[in-house]
C-alpha cells in the first residue's frame, strides 16, 4: 500500500512505495541465529526483480494480443519492439549471478527448501501467453498441482501466432508473401519482430542454462528436485511461432527447386 496519506505530498519514495519494497528481502541464512551469507541478498534481489519484469512482460503481451485482435499492425509492431527490449533486460540481469561461485551458493542453498524457479507462476504465464500449448507443457504445469489461475487464463486466450495469422488472413496475405513481395511492409517487420521475440526468449533460456551449469554443474539436481540444467537445456528449442519458421524452410526448398 502507498505510504502517503490523502493530505501528504506525493514523493519519490511514497509513489514507488520504497519503504515496503526495500523491506521485502529476507535472507534466510541469518534467520536461524547463524551468520547471514552475504551473497543471498543478491540472489533474492535478482529473482524479485525478474518477477517485477515478468509483470511488465505480461502486461505488454496482453497489449500486443489486443493490437493483433484489433488488426492494428502498426500498434502491434510498436508493442513487439517494446517486448523485445524488455526481454533483453530480463536476460541481461541474470549476468549479475555469474559472480556467484558454487562454494558461495552452497553456503545458503539449503535455505531455499523446495523452492524452484520452475514454480514461477508469472514465468509460466508468459510461456502460455507467448504460445506454448503442447501436451508436454501442460503436463509440466500439472506436476505442481492444479494449473494456477493466471496461467490458465493465458491458456484460454488465443495464442500470438494464431492472432498474427488471422491478421494476415484478413489482409489477404499468405506468410510466404511477406518475403516475396515488392518490398518490406509493416506486416513483414511485425513478423520479424515476433521471431526476434522468440530468439530473445531462447537466449534468455540459454543464459539461464549456462548460469545453472556455472553455479551447480550440468548433472546436479536443481532446487526443488528439478533436473537442473538438463531440463532447462531441453526448453531452448521450444517454439512460439512454428509456422513462421516453417516459411523459411518452404522458401529455401522452393529456391533450390
VOVEX-24204 format. One line per 10 residues: for each residue y, z, x of N, C-alpha, C, O. Coordinates in steps of 0.001 Angstrom, whole numbers, m for minus. Layout:
N
Y:Z:X:Y:Z:X:Y:Z:X:Y:Z:X  ...
This chain:
257
m1192:0:842:0:0:0:1247:0:881:1227:604:1953  2354:m671:455:3579:m663:1247:4101:750:1416:3966:1586:523  4700:1008:2568:5184:2352:2854:6595:2584:2334:7055:3725:2347  7306:1549:1873:8666:1726:1392:8656:2110:m82:7706:1796:m800  9699:2781:m533:9878:3132:m1933:10830:2122:m2550:11469:1363:m1822  10945:2093:m3903:11843:1115:m4530:13274:1177:m4028:13968:161:m4021  13731:2360:m3605:15125:2516:m3166:15296:2345:m1658:16423:2281:m1167  14199:2272:m930:14289:2184:528:14423:723:957:13857:m164:318  15170:470:2037:15293:m908:2523:13963:m1390:3098:13197:m614:3670  13710:m2667:2936:12504:m3250:3495:12710:m3480:4989:13657:m4149:5401
11829:m2928:5780:11903:m3082:7231:10701:m3886:7721:9774:m4176:6965  10742:m4232:8989:9614:m4946:9595:8323:m4161:9402:7294:m4716:9015  8392:m2860:9679:7195:m2025:9581:6708:m1859:8161:5503:m1885:7915  7628:m1688:7213:7200:m1481:5827:6688:m2767:5194:5715:m2747:4441  7345:m3892:5500:6905:m5168:4930:5482:m5516:5360:4695:m6021:4560  5155:m5247:6619:3822:m5540:7155:2859:m4364:7023:1702:m4456:7435  3336:m3257:6447:2500:m2052:6305:1865:m1681:7636:661:m1439:7715  2694:m1639:8692:2170:m1436:10039:1542:m65:10241:553:62:10964  2106:964:9610:1508:2291:9773:56:2280:9309:m822:2834:9970  m188:1639:8158:m1549:1565:7640:m2411:631:8489:m3563:943:8792
m1854:m502:8865:m2612:m1487:9632:m3067:m934:10978:m4219:m1111:11372  m2164:m270:11674:m2482:221:13015:m3315:1502:12998:m3741:1993:14043  m3540:2033:11794:m4383:3225:11668:m5811:2864:11277:m6623:3752:11013  m6125:1573:11237:m7438:1120:10769:m8461:953:11881:m9591:543:11615  m8096:1259:13109:m9025:1118:14234:m9619:2493:14557:m8906:3413:14959  m10922:2609:14376:m11587:3897:14558:m12791:3738:15492:m13918:3601:15017  m12574:3753:16793:m13707:3683:17725:m14691:4814:17466:m14306:5980:17376  m15957:4459:17347:m16973:5464:17038:m17501:6174:18283:m18127:7229:18181  m17248:5599:19447:m17788:6193:20663:m17173:7548:20972:m17769:8344:21698  m16003:7821:20440:m15402:9126:20687:m15456:10053:19501:m15013:11198:19585
m15999:9570:18384:m16001:10368:17160:m17014:11499:17179:m16901:12440:16394  m18017:11422:18076:m19055:12452:18122:m18773:13512:19180:m19649:14302:19532  m17555:13519:19677:m17190:14507:20682:m17331:14017:22098:m16861:14671:23029  m17981:12857:22284:m18125:12297:23615:m16879:11526:24020:m15874:11518:23310  m16965:10888:25158:m15826:10122:25656:m15726:8783:24920:m16722:8086:24725  m14518:8447:24523:m14311:7159:23875:m14387:6044:24916:m13739:6112:25961  m15179:5024:24621:m15317:3900:25540:m14103:2983:25394:m13821:2512:24292  m13390:2727:26474:m12107:2023:26372:m12189:603:25834:m11205:100:25292  m13349:m67:25970:m13458:m1459:25520:m13771:m1578:24034:m13725:m2676:23478  m14083:m476:23396:m14441:m549:21981:m13231:m932:21123:m13384:m1621:20114
m12047:m497:21509:m10846:m842:20743:m10634:m2350:20730:m10325:m2930:19689  m10800:m2985:21890:m10670:m4443:21957:m11669:m5111:21028:m11316:m6036:20295  m12913:m4649:21054:m13970:m5212:20227:m13611:m5123:18744:m13809:m6075:17990  m13093:m3990:18344:m12725:m3776:16943:m11560:m4680:16546:m11604:m5333:15503  m10530:m4715:17370:m9329:m5476:17024:m9617:m6969:16924:m9120:m7632:16014  m10413:m7507:17846:m10743:m8935:17784:m11439:m9263:16468:m11138:m10282:15846  m12356:m8417:16044:m13077:m8696:14808:m12206:m8446:13571:m12306:m9180:12588  m11369:m7432:13615:m10465:m7219:12491:m9466:m8371:12371:m9172:m8835:11270  m8951:m8823:13509:m8023:m9957:13496:m8720:m11205:12962:m8115:m11989:12231  m9975:m11390:13318:m10733:m12526:12804:m10814:m12473:11286:m10651:m13493:10616
m11064:m11288:10744:m11161:m11168:9292:m9820:m11472:8612:m9797:m12026:7513  m8716:m11117:9252:m7408:m11465:8695:m7217:m12976:8676:m6727:m13533:7693  m7606:m13642:9770:m7514:m15100:9807:m8471:m15731:8820:m8159:m16770:8239  m9640:m15121:8616:m10578:m15633:7617:m9921:m15647:6235:m10100:m16582:5454  m9165:m14602:5958:m8482:m14530:4663:m7519:m15706:4496:m7440:m16307:3424  m6789:m16027:5564:m5853:m17153:5507:m6615:m18471:5394:m6213:m19358:4640  m7714:m18603:6140:m8513:m19825:6069:m9035:m20068:4655:m8999:m21200:4172  m9514:m19035:3995:m9990:m19181:2621:m8864:m19601:1694:m9059:m20410:787  m7690:m19047:1928:m6513:m19416:1134:m6190:m20900:1314:m5911:m21604:344  m6230:m21364:2556:m5912:m22766:2836:m7013:m23705:2342:m6724:m24806:1875
m8263:m23277:2442:m9354:m24085:1913:m9215:m24265:403:m9476:m25342:m133  m8805:m23205:m264:m8600:m23290:m1709:m7453:m24250:m2028:m7526:m25028:m2979  m6384:m24181:m1212:m5272:m25096:m1400:m5678:m26540:m1150:m5270:m27438:m1886  m6478:m26767:m113:m6953:m28113:196:m7825:m28647:m936:m7712:m29808:m1328  m8684:m27794:m1447:m9551:m28211:m2548:m8712:m28599:m3772:m9035:m29557:m4476  m7638:m27849:m4016:m6763:m28167:m5128:m6085:m29522:m4960:m5982:m30296:m5911  m5624:m29800:m3744:m4976:m31092:m3472:m5946:m32246:m3678:m5585:m33276:m4248  m7177:m32071:m3212:m8176:m33126:m3375:m8518:m33327:m4848:m8682:m34460:m5302  m8626:m32230:m5593:m8936:m32332:m7016:m7817:m33040:m7780:m8071:m33747:m8755  m6581:m32843:m7328:m5423:m33492:m7952:m5201:m34904:m7432:m4269:m35587:m7857
m6058:m35345:m6508:m5969:m36684:m5894:m4643:m36871:m5162:m4064:m37958:m5161  m4178:m35797:m4545:m2929:m35837:m3783:m3281:m35906:m2299:m3385:m34880:m1626  m3464:m37128:m1800:m3923:m37308:m425:m2909:m36828:595:m3287:m36268:1624  m1622:m37038:326:m585:m36636:1293:m572:m35119:1475:m534:m34630:2604  m602:m34376:374:m615:m32909:482:m1924:m32416:1090:m1937:m31438:1836  m3025:m33099:768:m4318:m32720:1350:m4305:m32904:2856:m4866:m32089:3588  m3666:m33973:3327:m3573:m34216:4771:m2791:m33099:5449:m3180:m32624:6516  m1698:m32681:4839:m904:m31581:5397:m1725:m30294:5435:m1658:m29536:6402  m2501:m30054:4376:m3326:m28848:4313:m4403:m28844:5399:m4641:m27826:6047  m5048:m29996:5587:m6135:m30030:6555:m5601:m29891:7978:m6289:m29357:8848
m4388:m30362:8219:m3784:m30173:9543:m3544:m28684:9819:m3775:m28207:10930  m3087:m27970:8814:m2908:m26518:8980:m4261:m25839:9167:m4403:m24943:9999  m5242:m26265:8401:m6581:m25696:8503:m7118:m25844:9921:m7722:m24916:10459  m6903:m26995:10518:m7369:m27219:11889:m6647:m26322:12883:m7255:m25808:13822  m5345:m26135:12673:m4578:m25251:13556:m5099:m23818:13463:m5215:m23131:14479  m5411:m23370:12259:m5913:m22006:12066:m7297:m21831:12682:m7599:m20786:13256  m8135:m22859:12559:m9480:m22774:13126:m9424:m22678:14645:m10215:m21964:15262  m8486:m23401:15239:m8319:m23304:16692:m7894:m21899:17107:m8325:m21402:18147  m7057:m21260:16303:m6606:m19898:16609:m7789:m18927:16575:m7974:m18128:17493  m8579:m19007:15512:m9718:m18090:15374:m10695:m18268:16532:m11233:m17294:17059
m10919:m19523:16920:m11844:m19793:18019:m11305:m19280:19344:m12038:m18675:20125  m10019:m19522:19600:m9447:m19158:20896:m9364:m17653:21098:m9448:m17185:22234  m9202:m16878:20022:m9070:m15438:20216:m10371:m14789:20666:m10367:m13665:21169  m11504:m15507:20483:m12777:m14983:20980:m12777:m14831:22497:m13531:m14028:23046  m11922:m15613:23177:m11913:m15550:24636:m11502:m14175:25144:m11784:m13829:26291  m10841:m13395:24306:m10486:m12028:24717:m11731:m11217:25043:m11701:m10334:25901  m12843:m11526:24340:m14086:m10785:24573:m14868:m11316:25763:m15886:m10738:26143  m14400:m12424:26362:m15019:m12882:27607:m14798:m11870:28727:m15494:m11892:29743  m13831:m10990:28534:m13535:m9964:29548:m14399:m8720:29364:m14220:m7728:30071  m15346:m8773:28405:m16213:m7628:28136:m17567:m7847:28802:m18404:m8565:28256
m17802:m7245:29968:m19080:m7436:30666:m20199:m6667:29970:m19934:m5717:29234  m21445:m7070:30197:m22581:m6457:29493:m22648:m4943:29611:m22906:m4250:28627  m22415:m4429:30819:m22564:m2984:31002:m21520:m2193:30218:m21768:m1062:29798  m20338:m2807:30025:m19299:m2112:29255:m19617:m2169:27754:m19342:m1217:27024  m20196:m3284:27297:m20584:m3383:25891:m21702:m2398:25575:m21711:m1786:24508  m22647:m2244:26504:m23761:m1330:26280:m23304:118:26112:m24017:938:25533  m22117:424:26619:m21615:1790:26515:m21285:2191:25080:m21257:3378:24753  m21034:1196:24224:m20740:1548:22824:m21563:750:21809:m21385:920:20603  m22457:m111:22281:m23213:m941:21344:m24020:m102:20366:m24133:m459:19193  m24572:985:20822:m25375:1832:19953:m24619:2377:18757:m25221:2739:17746
m23295:2437:18873:m22487:2959:17771:m22284:1916:16664:m21780:2250:15592  m22668:664:16912:m22484:m376:15894:m23509:m259:14769:m23324:m841:13700  m24590:490:15004:m25596:677:13969:m26207:m643:13549:m26602:m1449:14391  m26286:m865:12239:m26879:m2095:11706:m25846:m3178:11445:m26165:m4214:10861  m24607:m2947:11873:m23549:m3928:11604:m23765:m5189:12430:m24250:m5134:13560  m23393:m6336:11839:m23543:m7628:12494:m22502:m8578:11927:m22135:m8497:10754  m22037:m9474:12776:m21080:m10468:12302:m21655:m11339:11202:m20909:m11902:10402  m22994:m11456:11151:m23625:m12249:10093:m23392:m11643:8713:m23627:m12298:7698  m22930:m10392:8673:m22650:m9719:7407:m21231:m9978:6907:m20845:m9472:5853  m20458:m10754:7648:m19076:m11028:7237:m19071:m11857:5956:m19451:m13028:5971
m18649:m11263:4865:m18621:m11965:3578:m17613:m13104:3614:m17866:m14177:3065  m16474:m12877:4257:m15459:m13924:4303:m15923:m15127:5118:m15652:m16270:4748  m16620:m14875:6225:m17119:m15994:7023:m18119:m16819:6221:m18073:m18048:6246  m19022:m16147:5509:m19984:m16865:4677:m19268:m17635:3573:m19688:m18732:3205  m18187:m17063:3045:m17418:m17752:2009:m16755:m19006:2571:m16666:m20026:1887  m16291:m18928:3818:m15693:m20111:4474:m16739:m21201:4621:m16461:m22369:4348  m17940:m20833:5050:m19018:m21816:5176:m19304:m22476:3826:m19445:m23696:3737  m19388:m21652:2779:m19673:m22183:1445:m18534:m23069:956:m18771:m24138:394  m17297:m22625:1171:m16141:m23407:742:m16061:m24733:1475:m15615:m25735:917  m16495:m24736:2731:m16423:m25943:3548:m17490:m26959:3178:m17318:m28156:3410
m18601:m26487:2599:m19586:m27459:2156:m21044:m27103:2350:m21908:m27881:1947  m21360:m25967:2949:m22775:m25614:3117:m23371:m25254:1751:m22892:m24358:1056  m24414:m25972:1400:m25081:m25752:113:m26601:m25820:244:m27306:m25624:m746  m27121:m26090:1436:m28539:m26345:1603:m29362:m25080:1341:m28835:m23972:1449  m30643:m25230:999:m31500:m24082:670:m31583:m23053:1794:m31629:m21853:1525  m31604:m23508:3058:m31701:m22564:4166:m30486:m21641:4197:m30622:m20440:4432  m29295:m22201:3959:m28071:m21390:3946:m28152:m20341:2845:m27825:m19177:3071  m28581:m20741:1667:m28697:m19799:550:m29742:m18740:854:m29564:m17575:499  m30834:m19131:1510:m31871:m18176:1888:m31328:m17125:2857:m31613:m15935:2724  m30542:m17583:3832:m29940:m16652:4792:m29038:m15659:4070:m29018:m14473:4398
m28300:m16149:3092:m27429:m15263:2318:m28232:m14194:1588:m27835:m13030:1543  m29354:m14594:1023:m30147:m13674:209:m30939:m12694:1049:m31458:m11710:523  m31042:m12946:2355:m31734:m11998:3227:m31006:m10661:3282:m31607:m9632:3591  m29716:m10677:2982:m28929:m9435:2983:m28796:m8848:1586:m28015:m7919:1380  m29545:m9376:624:m29465:m8869:m740:m28824:m9895:m1663:m28867:m11096:m1395  m28243:m9425:m2726:m27584:m10313:m3687:m26407:m11030:m3018:m25662:m10435:m2239  m26256:m12307:m3336:m25157:m13077:m2753:m23834:m12454:m3181:m23608:m12265:m4377  m22941:m12124:m2221:m21662:m11499:m2566:m20862:m12363:m3534:m20942:m13591:m3498  m20092:m11709:m4399:m19330:m12415:m5435:m18387:m13443:m4835:m18234:m14535:m5384  m17751:m13112:m3715:m16801:m14036:m3088:m17499:m15307:m2631:m16965:m16405:m2785
m18702:m15157:m2065:m19465:m16311:m1593:m19978:m17123:m2777:m19910:m18352:m2763  m20485:m16451:m3791:m20997:m17156:m4965:m19898:m17952:m5651:m20134:m19054:m6147  m18692:m17383:m5675:m17566:m18089:m6288:m17291:m19402:m5565:m16961:m20407:m6195  m17428:m19390:m4228:m17227:m20622:m3458:m18367:m21611:m3680:m18139:m22819:m3744  m19586:m21106:m3797:m20725:m21974:m4061:m20615:m22653:m5418:m21121:m23759:m5608  m19954:m21992:m6360:m19816:m22544:m7706:m18717:m23599:m7807:m18608:m24289:m8820  m17905:m23725:m6760:m16832:m24715:m6761:m17305:m26007:m6092:m18277:m25983:m5337  m16638:m27127:m6354:m17034:m28387:m5703:m16871:m28289:m4191:m15943:m27651:m3695  m17782:m28928:m3468:m17689:m28978:m2009:m16573:m29930:m1601:m16231:m30853:m2341  m16012:m29701:m426:m14917:m30548:54:m15332:m32012:123:m14561:m32892:m260
m16544:m32281:607:m16983:m33663:737:m17020:m34360:m619:m16596:m35510:m737  m17525:m33670:m1646:m17593:m34265:m2978:m16200:m34574:m3510:m15980:m35617:m4125  m15270:m33669:m3271:m13891:m33885:m3729:m13247:m35056:m2998:m12533:m35854:m3606  m13497:m35161:m1704:m12915:m36263:m937:m13511:m37598:m1367:m12789:m38584:m1517  m14820:m37630:m1564:m15455:m38866:m2016:m14974:m39246:m3417:m14865:m40429:m3742  m14690:m38248:m4236:m14128:m38522:m5550:m12736:m39119:m5459:m12383:m40020:m6220  m11948:m38611:m4520:m10612:m39172:m4280:m10717:m40637:m3862:m9965:m41481:m4349  m11656:m40936:m2955:m11853:m42319:m2519:m12277:m43204:m3689:m11785:m44322:m3846  m13190:m42693:m4504:m13685:m43492:m5626:m12558:m43819:m6603:m12465:m44943:m7098  m11710:m42842:m6876:m10592:m43076:m7793:m9610:m44091:m7226:m8947:m44811:m7972
m9521:m44142:m5900:m8635:m45110:m5246:m9308:m46463:m5055:m8692:m47402:m4550  m10575:m46562:m5459:m11298:m47812:m5305:m11641:m48143:m3867:m11692:m49312:m3485  m11878:m47105:m3069:m12125:m47290:m1637:m13509:m46748:m1290:m13858:m45635:m1680  m14278:m47519:m571:m15552:m47065:m21:m15298:m46412:1342:m14368:m46808:2045  m16105:m45422:1726:m15882:m44759:3016:m15798:m45721:4197:m14992:m45518:5104  m16634:m46778:4192:m16611:m47741:5296:m15268:m48451:5394:m14825:m48807:6486  m14624:m48654:4250:m13366:m49402:4236:m12233:m48678:4947:m11239:m49290:5334  m12393:m47363:5116:m11371:m46601:5841:m11264:m47081:7285:m10216:m46948:7917  m12368:m47645:7805:m12424:m48028:9212:m12462:m49543:9424:m12507:m50009:10563  m12445:m50306:8339:m12491:m51757:8470:m11318:m52444:7784:m11254:m53673:7752
m10387:m51662:7235:m9257:m52239:6516:m8195:m52785:7448:m8401:m52871:8659  m7052:m53154:6877:m5981:m53765:7684:m5334:m52809:8680:m4757:m53256:9672  m5418:m51520:8439:m4794:m50569:9356:m4974:m49148:8855:m5352:m48956:7699  m4716:m48142:9688:m4880:m46747:9273:m4022:m46427:8047:m2870:m46849:7945  m4609:m45680:7131:m3919:m45261:5919:m3949:m43745:5830:m4559:m43082:6668  m3289:m43192:4811:m3335:m41748:4599:m4764:m41273:4408:m5152:m40223:4919  m5550:m42057:3665:m6947:m41687:3445:m7739:m41704:4743:m8618:m40867:4947  m7435:m42642:5613:m8083:m42688:6932:m7780:m41420:7718:m8689:m40787:8254  m6496:m41046:7788:m6120:m39855:8554:m6682:m38590:7919:m6998:m37628:8619  m6806:m38590:6589:m7399:m37438:5918:m8881:m37317:6274:m9372:m36221:6544
m9586:m38443:6274:m11000:m38420:6670:m11154:m37924:8096:m12028:m37108:8385  m10295:m38421:8993:m10356:m37979:10379:m10008:m36497:10509:m10576:m35792:11342  m9074:m36030:9684:m8711:m34614:9706:m9862:m33729:9260:m10077:m32654:9820  m10600:m34176:8257:m11770:m33418:7799:m12842:m33355:8879:m13460:m32312:9094  m13059:m34483:9555:m14037:m34483:10644:m13572:m33602:11804:m14383:m32944:12456  m12258:m33594:12056:m11742:m32711:13098:m11983:m31250:12724:m12321:m30433:13581  m11810:m30925:11442:m12081:m29567:10999:m13531:m29190:11294:m13813:m28099:11790  m14447:m30112:10981:m15852:m29827:11258:m16095:m29647:12752:m16857:m28769:13156  m15456:m30470:13568:m15600:m30337:15023:m15021:m29015:15517:m15624:m28341:16352  m13851:m28648:15001:m13250:m27374:15397:m14155:m26208:15012:m14293:m25240:15760
m14770:m26314:13836:m15665:m25256:13380:m16887:m25167:14289:m17345:m24076:14626  m17415:m26342:14685:m18571:m26358:15584:m18205:m25779:16946:m19004:m25066:17553  m17003:m26083:17426:m16553:m25496:18703:m16436:m23980:18591:m16767:m23250:19525  m15968:m23526:17454:m15879:m22098:17181:m17275:m21481:17245:m17468:m20445:17881  m18235:m22105:16599:m19610:m21600:16643:m20137:m21590:18086:m20749:m20618:18527  m19890:m22680:18805:m20386:m22784:20178:m19751:m21719:21071:m20424:m21121:21910  m18438:m21487:20881:m17771:m20433:21649:m18404:m19077:21360:m18526:m18239:22254  m18804:m18867:20113:m19449:m17610:19730:m20814:m17489:20403:m21187:m16423:20893  m21562:m18617:20417:m22874:m18618:21084:m22726:m18235:22556:m23443:m17371:23061  m21789:m18890:23231:m21599:m18615:24657:m21144:m17174:24888:m21547:m16535:25859
m20304:m16674:23990:m19843:m15297:24123:m21007:m14321:24023:m21128:m13399:24830  m21863:m14533:23024:m23011:m13645:22844:m23941:m13724:24050:m24431:m12700:24528  m24187:m14948:24547:m25032:m15095:25738:m24421:m14384:26934:m25122:m13764:27735  m23110:m14486:27040:m22431:m13883:28191:m22524:m12360:28165:m22595:m11714:29211  m22521:m11798:26960:m22497:m10335:26845:m23896:m9734:26785:m24165:m8736:27454  m24807:m10335:25980:m26128:m9722:25814:m27278:m10622:26252:m28435:m10206:26188  m26987:m11850:26697:m28044:m12736:27154:m28609:m13593:26027:m28291:m13390:24855  m29450:m14555:26399:m29975:m15527:25441:m31097:m14960:24587:m31138:m15209:23382  m32001:m14207:25184:m33182:m13775:24440:m33057:m12403:23801:m33997:m11946:23150  m31934:m11740:23966:m31766:m10388:23442:m31499:m10409:21944:m30769:m11264:21442
m32098:m9461:21240:m31858:m9346:19809:m30407:m8965:19555:m29844:m8124:20256  m29802:m9593:18541:m28419:m9293:18211:m28290:m7983:17461:m29290:m7382:17070  m27048:m7539:17259:m26824:m6321:16489:m27266:m6546:15050:m27199:m7664:14537  m27713:m5486:14411:m28183:m5603:13038:m29543:m6260:12920:m29974:m6596:11817  m30246:m6455:14075:m31577:m7039:14041:m31606:m8547:13961:m32664:m9118:13696  m30478:m9222:14183:m30435:m10678:14135:m31064:m11260:15391:m31402:m10532:16325  m31220:m12595:15403:m31806:m13273:16555:m30785:m13537:17653:m31113:m14150:18669  m29567:m13088:17464:m28553:m13217:18505:m28190:m14659:18787:m28013:m15457:17866  m28077:m14994:20075:m27614:m16313:20488:m28538:m17426:20012:m28071:m18527:19722  m29841:m17163:19926:m30778:m18201:19498:m30461:m18675:18087:m30468:m19874:17807
m30182:m17717:17195:m29840:m18108:15818:m28499:m18833:15785:m28362:m19860:15120  m27528:m18310:16489:m26198:m18915:16477:m26229:m20348:16989:m25520:m21213:16475  m27057:m20597:18007:m27145:m21943:18581:m27624:m22956:17547:m27214:m24117:17576  m28490:m22521:16632:m29013:m23434:15611:m27930:m23855:14618:m28015:m24932:14026  m26927:m23023:14436:m25910:m23307:13422:m24884:m24336:13884:m24141:m24870:13060  m24828:m24624:15179:m23812:m25547:15695:m23970:m26939:15081:m22982:m27654:14910  m25188:m27325:14753:m25450:m28673:14236:m25257:m28793:12726:m25457:m29874:12171  m24878:m27722:12057:m24681:m27798:10608:m23518:m28737:10275:m22533:m28806:11009  m23649:m29460:9155:m22659:m30458:8763:m22007:m30116:7424:m22682:m29734:6469  m20690:m30261:7374:m19957:m30140:6118:m19762:m31504:5461:m19720:m31612:4235
m19644:m32543:6285:m19332:m33887:5783:m20344:m34916:6300:m19970:m35854:7003  m21616:m34741:5955:m22640:m35649:6491:m22383:m37118:6149:m22683:m37995:6959  m21837:m37400:4973:m21630:m38800:4609:m20539:m39458:5454:m20590:m40660:5714  m19560:m38673:5879:m18526:m39232:6747:m19085:m39522:8132:m18650:m40466:8792  m20046:m38719:8577:m20692:m39002:9854:m21612:m40215:9740:m21712:m41015:10670  m22279:m40345:8601:m23196:m41468:8413:m22463:m42804:8420:m23033:m43822:8811  m21204:m42807:7989:m20415:m44040:8010:m20400:m44636:9411:m20518:m45850:9578  m20257:m43788:10406:m20201:m44271:11780:m21514:m44938:12193:m21512:m45968:12867  m22621:m44343:11786:m23919:m44941:12117:m24078:m46301:11451:m24576:m47246:12063  m23652:m46397:10190:m23773:m47673:9483:m22876:m48738:10095:m23285:m49889:10247
m21655:m48354:10444:m20730:m49317:11059:m21252:m49800:12410:m21188:m50985:12737  m21768:m48852:13179:m22292:m49213:14503:m23508:m50112:14360:m23666:m51080:15104  m24379:m49783:13385:m25553:m50610:13170:m25194:m52012:12727:m25813:m52990:13145  m24176:m52098:11866:m23739:m53409:11389:m23134:m54221:12524:m23330:m55434:12600  m22397:m53551:13406:m21746:m54250:14514:m22782:m54815:15483:m22572:m55872:16080  m23896:m54108:15636:m24944:m54567:16540:m25749:m55705:15917:m26432:m56466:16602  m25643:m55789:14588:m26266:m56883:13878:m27750:m56863:13822:m28358:m57759:13236
